[in-house]
């Protein structure tokens, strides 16, 4: 797969996301929403960064099982139960992202939701990837 990150001059510089990603490949992988569930189906992590790290790890594990890697991500949506808390911890969340997924960000959005499927969950990530 090849990707091109598009940074329009008339938009503010992206921080922690890409405004657009042009992905060329032959397989599209749709990734279901992942929260901070462990292998027993229990939410782990008491803080947003801990849950974000586990949710991202789970998303990347699903992607790897489908034959992809973080560079193949074209789009990720983050669902957060508290966007203000997400914004307050964005530097730590960005560090976790870079550690697990690298510096090439997909097109992203953060959406506040009232709650997630598991009441203890603070964050959920879903998305899609384009593989060669």
Buried (B, 14 or more C-beta within 10 A) or exposed (E): BEBEBEEEEEEEEBEEBBBBBEBEBEEEBEBEBBBBBEEEEEBBBEEBBBBBBBBBBBBBEBBEEBEBBBEBBBBBBBBBBBBEBBEEBBEBBBEBBEEBBEEBBBBBEBEEEEEBEBEBBBBBBBBBBBBE
